[in-house]
Structure formats: C-alpha cells, structure tokens
Amino acid sequence: MELPYAEPYKIKMVETINRSTKEQRLKWIKKAHYNLFNLSSDKVFIDLLTDSGTGAMSDKQWAEMMIGDESYAGSLSFKKLKKTVKNITGFKYFLPTHQGRAAENVLFSTLVKEGDVVPGNSHFDTTKGHIEFRKATAIDCTIDEAFDTSVVHPFKGNIDIKKLESVFNKYPKEKIPFVILTITCNSAGGQPVSVKNTKEVSELCKKYGIPLYFDAARFSENAYFIKKREEGYADKTIKEIVKEVFSYGDGMTMSAKKDGLVNMGGFIALNNKEVFKQATVFNIMFEGFITYGGMNGRDMGALAVGLNESTEFNYLESRVEQVAYLGQKLVDYGVPVQQPFGGHAIYLDANKFVPTIPREEYRGQALAVELYVVGGIRGVEIGTVLADRDPVTRENRYPELELVRLAIPRRTYTNNHMDYIAASIKNIYDTRNEAKSGYIISDEAPIMRHFTVKFKKI
Ligand code: F0G
C-alpha cells in the first residue's frame, strides 16, 4: 500500500478557536451588515479569508525571533536574511519592505511612469493598483484556458506568448518598463506557471530588450507544481527549481506573508545595480533604512528561516496536498469548484452553485454569508462585489466568474477542519435550490468597496 502524505511536523502550541451556534452567527452577521470583513475573529470558527500572514511559524522561526538584532543600521538579522534571499533566489541585490505591496510601491516608483504599459499574467489587485495609481496600464496576457473553470490545464497561470508579443509590437520599448509574472497566479486561482513558459517569456523579453520581474508571493508552491507536473523536473529539488525559475528574470517583489511563512514582511530582490540604487532611495523614503525596511530585526530572522522551510518538499507536499484534499472532497460531493485546484485556495463557482440567485443580488456574497451562517467559516467573495463599479457609468461590473475563495492558511488547520468545511458546504449544496434571493447594497465606498460595503437581505 502506498503511504499517504503526512505533515512533517507535530504541534507544540495550540490556539483556541470558538465554536458558536447558527442563531448566534445569524445575529452577528446581521450586525456586521452581511460583510464578513466586519466580523471580529472570535466570531469565526475557521478563518479562510486569506492565506496571507495567517500561517503558523515553526519552533526554529520562534527561536530566531529571540535572537533578532534590532540595530537600526547593520542588523545581523538583516545580514542573515540577505544571505538567504541570495542563496534561494540567486538575485544579487536585496531590499526589505514591510509587505508585498510596499515592495511594489518602491520598485514601481523607480520603474513605472505615466503612460507606460505593464504586461503580465492577471496582475494581483495591489500590483494593478500600483500600476494604475501611476497612470500606467496593466495588460493581462494570461492564456485563455485560465478563464474557464472546467478546463483542466496543468499551468493555467501561463502567459500567452502571442498576446505578449502583440503588446511588444504595439507599444514602443520605452513605454514597457517590464513584464511582471505572478507565481503562482493568484487572480487566476492560485494557478502555476511552467518553467517552459517562464523561459519563453524571458527569451521574448530579451529579444525586445524588456526586463522580466516576478511577483513571487507563492514561488515555492509554484515550484511544487513544476516538480509534480512538468516533464524533466520530477527529480529536481524544490530549491533547484526555484533557482532555475528566478534565473530567467531580472528581479522580484515578494509578499513574505505567503511563502515566507511569516505574519508580516516583504522584499525586493534584483540584479540591476542602477535600479537597486534608485529603489534604495524610495525604500528609505517609504519603508525605512535599507537594513530593516519596515521590518523588525526578529521578523527578518524568522523570514530567513521561513524561506528555507517553505522550499522543502515535505512541507510543500503537505501544504498543497491539504488544499487538494479539501478540493477533492468537494468534487466528490458534486460541488462546482475551480479546477485544477490552486496551491493556496479552493474556489467555489457561485454561478453554478446558486444560479437561482440573480447576479444583481450578489450571489457570490450570498454564498459566502451562507457558509458563515451554516459553519462559522469565513471565505471571501471574488466576484461582483470585488469587481466594483465602472468608474464612468457607475454601473456594477459583472466579471465572468463569480467565486468564493477559501484560502487555507499554512500549517494552521488539520484535515479534520477540511472535513468540517467540506461537510458544511455539502449541506448548503444539498439545499441550494431553496436559495432564491440575495442582497442589496445599502452603503458603499467610492473605491475598494468590498472592505466596508454594507448589505441588506432581500
Ligand atoms: N501579490 C500577490 C500575488 C498577492 O497575492 C498579494 C497579496 C500581494 C502581491 C500583496 O502582498 O498583502 O503583502 O501587501 N495577497 C493577499 C491575498 C492579500 O489575500 O491574496 P501584501
């Protein structure tokens, strides 16, 4: 009998989470205006809002916290982190930042100008935000297969080389400061990018003289998928794959809250000395001196350990396979979910799940609220509420997909929790035809409404 995977760790400390009754949750969610962001965490049983900064650190990371060097300049924890980043990514220069979007702010302040275009594979919201804030345009060149939840493709995060080349031909080189490749591609559902595609993108970029940067928040999970799915990589170590992937680019921004296995942190790593020098100025202005950049010394030490741990196969196997375990359970129950499963999250397809609720009544949000009421589980709508209104017409934008994301924090929940989540969803699925109406918005902010929007039940 083939042995199943098992977590390569045991539990040393536990944190109590609160169970509650359906009646209590109905009361709390009404008080929160049916917005899950308004719930305090003690009212949530299993929190799948995000996998960002919500994971558990190891004993070795905590040990490193105790010997953190909090010197303003020349911190030894900084040195440790710098050396680790160099070892793992191969990039020469390094700047710490307080999180991923801060790294984007610093790097894009250096590279992006008004009127520029930045092609990539479904840019993450903050990445797009930092591009558009500078009056530049993010152009999505992801392969078409990514937008059909029922198409099974091993690397749905890939860039369509033809789409990318047409952007290169349409705009002068000076208007394209870089291409950004997000690994794994969060906005496409945590889908990976292959080495082959990375190489092709890199070669095309070189041909046109355009730099290639990675948004590397989930680079380890991306490498795991490469090892499992791409021909020629089964016998390579994760660290070897990571090194190879990064060798095709000029630099990266990192939200360390994901594959850094820390609760807060980020960085920029790159090869170009001139860009590094310019970015250093912005880093000092926005983040802090270059040997801490918004991070505590102890957090830099913990991140150095976290980067090494997240690039170990046994950890990644238990991490990614736990997400797949939940996905497979749901598939077995007949629940419509995005496939193949992402590295960090499972996405419920609300268009197929609750077609009886009109889109105008926010069916994704309705499903997310129901999941909270039934199971005390907090996911997040990735659909019409998040897509916001058209800035000109102020009409709702209806995206192709109406999803509820269940992001799994790293090393935090057990498979019993996954069973509980799957059973809660199955119970909702079994009674889905009874759901006829959703919500109307009673109050919303002019931009980024999803954080503060208030709903009324119809
Ligand atoms: N890039 C990607 C691909 C991300 O998923 C995120 C954050 C960021 C950049 C920004 O990093 O939060 O450290 O500033 N994603 C979180 C999520 C918020 O829930 O998916 P940050």
Residues whose N, C-alpha, C, O or C-beta is under 5 A from the ligand:
A	BS01	F0G	L49 T50 D51 S52 Q99 G100 R101 A102 F124 T126 T184 N186 D215 A217 S255 K257 G265
